[in-house]
């Protein structure tokens, strides 16, 4: 009787082990599918958070090349496009330029409401070699998990904070950030919260304001107020943290909890 009981227990244990293994394999398979979606198109590089897609064109058509006003040396381009978010994609592109032999050709901020009150994004890298363009797109897509870390959102709006100790060409092109200096970005949507965060940030530390945008002046009429700051690394971080501390309770008073979209990094 005892032997039969032990056999039954062992049989159940082995069954559970087998089911767990199958579930783990299925989970792993699904996670690979999510991270590396395939569509059978050569130009496709990948996707990432923010409804972001990465593409590459090895040899841009001559006529399009001319109308896009590309430098003749750039036969290949990398493309990043997102429905939700502009700051995270631009900061990710900034890291991609540092890591590859590419240049930023264009950064455009379309008005796009999928992510709420803010922008979408279109970023184009130029490269002489298609492998460089592809690598830039890969680096940017990989960086998005980090750069969405200090984006906080609920049904009422969103807040965004970005920081780099050394701004490069993407930040310079999009925000006129001084190359090589610490740079910070503060976004508040609705814009009323952004205005208060901007004032708080500037009062909190000795930083240089290099730009300000509002719904009727620089944000494609999106419901955002945006501040661009530069200066000493510690001062820029202090300003960002002060803005975040006052902005988050305000947004949550409007729409409830506003968690980070990934993992805060500032």
Sine and cosine of phi, psi and omega as CSV:
sin_phi,cos_phi,sin_psi,cos_psi,sin_omega,cos_omega
0.00,0.00,-0.70,0.72,-0.01,-1.00
-0.91,0.42,-0.62,0.78,0.01,-1.00
-0.90,0.43,-0.66,0.75,0.02,-1.00
-0.90,0.45,-0.63,0.78,0.02,-1.00
-0.90,0.43,-0.68,0.73,0.01,-1.00
-0.90,0.44,-0.65,0.76,0.02,-1.00
-0.88,0.47,-0.66,0.75,0.00,-1.00
-0.91,0.42,-0.67,0.75,0.03,-1.00
-0.88,0.47,-0.71,0.70,0.00,-1.00
-0.89,0.45,-0.61,0.79,0.02,-1.00
-0.89,0.45,-0.67,0.75,0.03,-1.00
-0.92,0.39,-0.65,0.76,0.02,-1.00
-0.88,0.48,-0.73,0.69,-0.01,-1.00
-0.90,0.44,-0.58,0.81,0.03,-1.00
-0.90,0.43,-0.69,0.72,0.02,-1.00
-0.89,0.46,-0.68,0.73,0.01,-1.00
-0.87,0.50,-0.69,0.72,-0.01,-1.00
-0.90,0.43,-0.68,0.73,0.01,-1.00
-0.90,0.44,-0.66,0.75,0.02,-1.00
-0.88,0.47,-0.67,0.74,-0.01,-1.00
-0.89,0.45,-0.68,0.73,0.01,-1.00
-0.89,0.45,-0.68,0.73,0.01,-1.00
-0.89,0.45,-0.65,0.76,0.02,-1.00
-0.90,0.43,-0.65,0.76,0.02,-1.00
-0.91,0.42,-0.65,0.76,0.02,-1.00
-0.91,0.41,-0.66,0.75,0.02,-1.00
-0.89,0.45,-0.70,0.71,0.01,-1.00
-0.89,0.46,-0.66,0.75,0.00,-1.00
-0.90,0.44,-0.67,0.74,0.00,-1.00
-0.92,0.39,-0.63,0.77,-0.02,-1.00
-0.91,0.40,-0.60,0.80,0.05,-1.00
-0.90,0.43,-0.65,0.76,0.01,-1.00
-0.88,0.47,-0.65,0.76,-0.02,-1.00
-0.93,0.38,-0.69,0.73,-0.08,-1.00
-0.97,0.23,-0.56,0.83,-0.08,-1.00
-0.82,-0.57,0.86,0.51,0.00,-1.00
-0.86,0.51,0.70,-0.71,0.01,-1.00
-0.93,-0.37,0.65,-0.76,0.05,-1.00
-0.77,-0.63,0.11,0.99,0.08,-1.00
0.96,0.28,0.30,0.95,0.01,-1.00
-0.92,-0.39,0.77,-0.63,-0.09,-1.00
-0.85,0.53,-0.60,0.80,-0.08,-1.00
-0.96,0.27,-0.22,0.98,-0.04,-1.00
-0.97,0.25,0.76,-0.65,0.04,-1.00
-0.96,-0.27,-0.73,0.69,0.01,-1.00
0.21,-0.98,-0.05,-1.00,0.03,-1.00
-0.75,-0.66,0.26,-0.97,0.00,-1.00
-0.40,-0.92,0.02,-1.00,0.00,-1.00
-0.81,0.58,0.47,-0.88,-0.01,-1.00
1.00,0.09,0.38,0.93,-0.08,-1.00
0.77,0.64,0.75,0.66,-0.07,-1.00
-0.98,-0.21,0.72,-0.69,0.03,-1.00
-0.85,-0.53,0.60,-0.80,0.03,-1.00
-0.90,-0.44,0.76,-0.64,-0.05,-1.00
-0.71,-0.70,0.29,-0.96,0.05,-1.00
-0.60,-0.80,0.63,-0.77,0.09,-1.00
-0.88,-0.48,0.88,-0.48,-0.09,-1.00
-0.95,0.32,-0.59,0.80,-0.07,-1.00
-0.57,-0.82,0.99,-0.11,-0.06,-1.00
-0.91,0.41,0.70,-0.71,0.03,-1.00
-0.82,0.58,0.64,-0.77,-0.11,-0.99
-0.83,0.55,-0.72,0.70,-0.05,-1.00
-0.91,0.42,-0.69,0.72,0.03,-1.00
-0.91,0.42,-0.64,0.77,0.02,-1.00
-0.81,0.59,-0.69,0.72,-0.03,-1.00
-0.93,0.37,-0.70,0.72,-0.03,-1.00
-0.94,0.34,-0.48,0.88,0.07,-1.00
-0.98,0.20,-0.11,0.99,0.01,-1.00
0.85,0.53,0.70,0.71,0.02,-1.00
-0.99,0.11,0.56,-0.83,0.15,-0.99
-0.87,0.49,0.68,-0.74,-0.08,-1.00
-0.85,0.52,-0.43,0.90,-0.03,-1.00
-0.95,0.30,-0.30,0.95,-0.03,-1.00
-1.00,-0.07,1.00,-0.03,0.07,-1.00
-1.00,0.09,-0.41,0.91,-0.03,-1.00
-0.93,-0.38,0.56,-0.83,0.07,-1.00
-0.70,-0.71,0.53,-0.85,0.16,-0.99
-0.95,-0.31,0.57,-0.82,-0.11,-0.99
-0.77,-0.64,0.78,-0.63,0.14,-0.99
-0.88,-0.47,0.80,-0.60,0.04,-1.00
-0.71,-0.70,0.74,-0.67,-0.03,-1.00
-0.74,-0.67,0.63,-0.77,0.10,-0.99
-0.99,0.16,-0.54,0.84,-0.08,-1.00
-0.86,-0.52,0.92,-0.40,0.08,-1.00
0.98,-0.19,0.60,-0.80,0.11,-0.99
-0.80,-0.61,-0.71,0.70,0.02,-1.00
-0.83,0.56,-0.76,0.65,-0.01,-1.00
-0.86,0.50,-0.64,0.76,-0.01,-1.00
-0.93,0.37,-0.63,0.78,0.01,-1.00
-0.92,0.39,-0.68,0.73,0.03,-1.00
-0.90,0.43,-0.60,0.80,0.05,-1.00
-0.92,0.40,-0.65,0.76,0.04,-1.00
-0.90,0.43,-0.56,0.83,0.03,-1.00
-0.88,0.48,-0.67,0.75,0.05,-1.00
-0.93,0.37,-0.58,0.81,-0.01,-1.00
-0.91,0.42,-0.63,0.78,0.01,-1.00
-0.91,0.40,-0.62,0.79,0.03,-1.00
-0.89,0.45,-0.52,0.85,-0.14,-0.99
-1.00,-0.09,-0.11,0.99,-0.10,-0.99
-0.68,-0.73,0.21,-0.98,0.04,-1.00
-1.00,-0.01,0.92,0.39,-0.02,-1.00
-0.70,-0.72,0.22,-0.97,0.10,-0.99
-0.78,-0.63,0.42,-0.91,0.08,-1.00
-1.00,0.10,0.87,-0.50,0.03,-1.00
-1.00,0.02,-0.71,0.71,-0.07,-1.00
-0.48,-0.88,0.56,-0.83,0.17,-0.99
-0.71,-0.70,0.87,-0.49,0.01,-1.00
-0.81,-0.59,0.59,-0.81,-0.07,-1.00
-0.89,-0.46,1.00,0.04,0.00,-1.00
-0.93,0.35,0.52,-0.85,0.12,-0.99
-0.96,0.28,0.85,-0.53,-0.11,-0.99
-0.52,-0.85,0.84,-0.55,-0.12,-0.99
-0.99,-0.17,0.11,0.99,-0.01,-1.00
-0.87,0.50,-0.61,0.79,0.00,-1.00
-1.00,-0.01,0.23,0.97,0.02,-1.00
0.93,-0.36,-0.85,-0.53,-0.17,-0.98
-1.00,-0.04,0.01,1.00,-0.24,-0.97
-0.92,-0.39,-0.43,-0.90,-0.08,-1.00
-1.00,-0.07,0.29,-0.96,0.36,-0.93
-0.98,-0.21,-0.29,-0.96,-0.03,-1.00
-0.43,-0.90,0.52,-0.86,0.15,-0.99
-0.67,-0.74,0.88,-0.47,-0.04,-1.00
-0.80,-0.59,0.73,-0.69,-0.01,-1.00
-0.82,-0.57,0.80,-0.60,0.10,-1.00
-0.99,-0.12,0.60,-0.80,0.11,-0.99
-0.94,-0.33,0.63,-0.78,0.00,-1.00
-0.50,-0.87,0.49,-0.87,0.08,-1.00
-0.98,0.18,-0.43,0.90,-0.02,-1.00
-0.85,-0.53,0.70,-0.71,-0.06,-1.00
-0.89,0.46,-0.50,0.87,0.00,-1.00
-0.91,0.42,-0.56,0.83,0.05,-1.00
-0.94,0.35,-0.65,0.76,0.02,-1.00
-0.89,0.45,-0.70,0.71,0.01,-1.00
-0.89,0.45,-0.68,0.73,-0.02,-1.00
-0.90,0.44,-0.63,0.78,0.02,-1.00
-0.88,0.47,-0.68,0.74,0.02,-1.00
-0.90,0.43,-0.68,0.74,0.01,-1.00
-0.88,0.48,-0.71,0.71,0.00,-1.00
-0.89,0.46,-0.70,0.72,-0.01,-1.00
-0.89,0.46,-0.70,0.72,0.02,-1.00
-0.88,0.47,-0.65,0.76,0.01,-1.00
-0.91,0.42,-0.56,0.83,-0.05,-1.00
-0.96,0.28,-0.35,0.94,-0.13,-0.99
-0.89,0.46,-0.52,0.85,0.06,-1.00
-0.86,0.52,-0.55,0.83,0.03,-1.00
-0.99,0.16,-0.73,0.68,-0.13,-0.99
-0.95,0.30,-0.25,0.97,0.15,-0.99
-1.00,0.05,0.03,1.00,-0.08,-1.00
-0.91,0.42,-0.59,0.81,0.03,-1.00
-0.96,-0.28,0.64,0.77,0.22,-0.98
-0.94,-0.33,0.82,-0.57,-0.05,-1.00
-0.85,-0.52,0.73,-0.68,-0.11,-0.99
-0.58,-0.81,0.51,-0.86,0.21,-0.98
-0.57,-0.82,-0.14,-0.99,-0.07,-1.00
-0.92,0.39,-0.28,0.96,-0.04,-1.00
-1.00,0.03,-0.37,0.93,-0.04,-1.00
0.28,-0.96,-0.40,-0.92,0.01,-1.00
-0.43,-0.90,0.36,-0.93,0.12,-0.99
-0.82,-0.57,0.54,-0.84,0.04,-1.00
-0.63,-0.78,0.66,-0.75,0.03,-1.00
-0.70,-0.71,0.78,-0.63,0.01,-1.00
-0.77,-0.64,0.55,-0.84,-0.02,-1.00
-0.56,-0.83,0.66,-0.76,0.21,-0.98
-0.63,-0.77,0.64,-0.76,0.01,-1.00
-0.96,0.27,-0.35,0.94,-0.05,-1.00
-0.56,-0.83,0.99,-0.13,-0.02,-1.00
-0.92,0.39,0.58,-0.81,0.05,-1.00
-0.85,-0.52,-0.42,-0.91,-0.24,-0.97
-0.95,0.31,-0.47,0.88,0.03,-1.00
-0.93,0.37,-0.73,0.69,0.04,-1.00
-0.90,0.44,-0.59,0.81,0.02,-1.00
-0.91,0.41,-0.68,0.73,-0.03,-1.00
-0.94,0.34,-0.66,0.75,-0.06,-1.00
-0.98,0.18,-0.62,0.78,-0.17,-0.98
-0.83,-0.56,0.01,1.00,-0.08,-1.00
0.88,0.47,0.50,0.87,0.04,-1.00
-0.93,0.38,0.71,-0.70,0.05,-1.00
-0.88,0.47,0.81,-0.59,-0.04,-1.00
-0.91,0.42,0.74,-0.67,0.05,-1.00
1.00,-0.01,-0.13,0.99,-0.01,-1.00
-0.96,-0.28,0.35,-0.94,0.05,-1.00
-0.90,0.43,0.60,-0.80,-0.07,-1.00
-0.66,-0.75,0.60,-0.80,0.04,-1.00
-0.72,-0.70,0.53,-0.85,0.00,-1.00
-0.79,-0.61,0.75,-0.67,0.01,-1.00
-0.79,-0.61,0.83,-0.56,-0.03,-1.00
-0.80,-0.60,0.73,-0.68,0.08,-1.00
-0.78,-0.63,0.80,-0.61,0.06,-1.00
-0.69,-0.73,0.86,-0.51,0.16,0.99
-0.92,0.38,0.33,-0.94,-0.15,-0.99
-0.87,0.50,-0.48,0.88,0.00,-1.00
-0.84,0.55,-0.66,0.75,0.03,-1.00
-0.93,0.38,-0.62,0.79,0.01,-1.00
-0.88,0.47,-0.60,0.80,0.01,-1.00
-0.90,0.44,-0.70,0.71,0.00,-1.00
-0.92,0.38,-0.64,0.77,0.03,-1.00
-0.89,0.45,-0.63,0.78,0.00,-1.00
-0.88,0.47,-0.71,0.70,0.01,-1.00
-0.89,0.45,-0.68,0.73,0.01,-1.00
-0.88,0.47,-0.68,0.73,-0.04,-1.00
-0.88,0.47,-0.69,0.72,-0.04,-1.00
-0.94,0.34,-0.55,0.84,0.03,-1.00
-0.97,0.24,-0.38,0.92,-0.13,-0.99
-0.98,0.22,-0.43,0.90,-0.07,-1.00
-0.38,-0.92,0.26,-0.97,-0.02,-1.00
-0.99,0.11,1.00,0.06,0.00,-1.00
-0.85,-0.52,0.31,-0.95,0.04,-1.00
-0.99,-0.17,0.82,-0.57,0.09,-1.00
-0.99,0.17,0.87,-0.50,0.00,-1.00
-0.95,-0.32,-0.06,1.00,0.06,-1.00
-0.02,-1.00,0.42,-0.91,0.04,-1.00
-0.54,-0.84,0.70,-0.72,0.00,-1.00
-0.74,-0.67,0.58,-0.82,0.01,-1.00
-0.67,-0.74,0.12,-0.99,-0.10,-0.99
-0.78,0.62,-0.63,0.78,-0.02,-1.00
-0.99,-0.11,0.07,1.00,-0.10,-1.00
-0.57,-0.82,0.97,0.24,0.16,-0.99
0.95,-0.32,0.02,1.00,-0.01,-1.00
-0.89,-0.45,0.37,0.93,-0.04,-1.00
0.84,0.54,0.50,0.87,0.01,-1.00
0.91,0.42,0.35,0.94,0.12,-0.99
-0.97,0.24,0.36,-0.93,-0.08,-1.00
-1.00,0.08,0.91,0.42,-0.06,-1.00
-0.67,-0.75,0.48,-0.88,0.26,-0.96
-0.86,-0.51,0.73,-0.68,-0.16,-0.99
-0.75,-0.66,0.70,-0.71,0.02,-1.00
-0.86,-0.51,0.69,-0.73,0.06,-1.00
-0.90,-0.43,0.81,-0.58,-0.04,-1.00
-0.76,-0.65,0.42,-0.91,0.04,-1.00
-0.62,-0.78,0.22,-0.98,0.03,-1.00
0.57,-0.82,-0.43,-0.90,0.04,-1.00
-0.89,0.45,0.62,-0.78,-0.08,-1.00
-0.82,0.57,-0.74,0.67,-0.03,-1.00
-0.91,0.43,-0.62,0.78,-0.02,-1.00
-0.93,0.37,-0.65,0.76,0.01,-1.00
-0.89,0.46,-0.71,0.71,0.02,-1.00
-0.89,0.45,-0.66,0.76,0.01,-1.00
-0.88,0.48,-0.67,0.74,0.03,-1.00
-0.89,0.45,-0.69,0.72,0.00,-1.00
-0.89,0.46,-0.70,0.72,-0.02,-1.00
-0.91,0.42,-0.66,0.75,0.02,-1.00
-0.89,0.46,-0.67,0.74,0.02,-1.00
-0.91,0.43,-0.65,0.76,0.00,-1.00
-0.91,0.42,-0.65,0.76,-0.05,-1.00
-0.91,0.40,-0.50,0.87,0.02,-1.00
-1.00,-0.04,-0.50,0.87,-0.07,-1.00
-0.97,0.25,-0.62,0.78,-0.08,-1.00
-0.90,0.45,-0.74,0.67,0.05,-1.00
-0.87,0.49,-0.56,0.83,0.01,-1.00
-0.92,0.38,-0.71,0.71,0.02,-1.00
-0.90,0.44,-0.65,0.76,-0.01,-1.00
-0.94,0.34,-0.44,0.90,0.09,-1.00
-0.92,0.38,-0.46,0.89,0.02,-1.00
-0.99,0.14,-0.71,0.71,-0.18,-0.98
-0.71,-0.70,0.30,0.95,0.01,-1.00
1.00,0.09,-0.18,-0.98,-0.07,-1.00
-0.78,0.63,0.69,-0.73,0.03,-1.00
-0.81,-0.59,0.99,0.11,-0.06,-1.00
-0.97,0.24,0.32,-0.95,0.14,-0.99
-0.89,0.46,0.58,-0.81,0.00,-1.00
-0.97,0.25,-0.40,0.92,0.11,-0.99
-0.69,-0.72,-0.99,-0.13,-0.02,-1.00
-0.62,-0.79,0.87,-0.49,-0.03,-1.00
-0.81,0.58,0.60,-0.80,-0.01,-1.00
-0.83,-0.56,-0.18,0.98,-0.02,-1.00
-1.00,0.02,0.00,0.00,0.00,0.00
